Amino acid sequence: MQHSRHYPANDFDTIEYEARKRAGRKLGWCIHAAVYLLANLGLMSVALHQGKHWAVFPALFWGIGLLAHGASVWLRTARSAFWNRMVQRERERLLREQQLKQDGNASTPH
């Protein structure tokens, strides 16, 4: 089954599209966290039943991955605003440079 992508046609569609994308990312992280918790509780119970402490390693390394996933999901909004400011500054800088070149070419005789 193929899913057709919905491309925004207006501002409302753009907001709806972005809201659904963000909600999907957050739900994905919540599912990831739930699986992490259940799997690691199972591993911990097996390890403790054996009198060992090996389950701390999968929990630690998977936890690092979960943390990175969470950062990419939950900090994306802040990064987006920062990214947009950087892009705007670069756009303005490039436009100023272009204008200076055009002004310089217009004032020099050919």
Residue pairs with C-beta under 8 A, 6 or more apart in sequence:
6 13
6 17
7 17
8 14
8 16
8 17
22 76
22 77
25 73
25 76
26 73
26 74
28 73
29 69
29 70
29 73
29 74
32 66
32 69
33 66
33 70
36 62
36 63
36 66
39 62
40 55
40 58
40 59
40 62
43 55
43 58
43 59
44 55
44 59
46 55
47 53
47 54
47 55
48 55
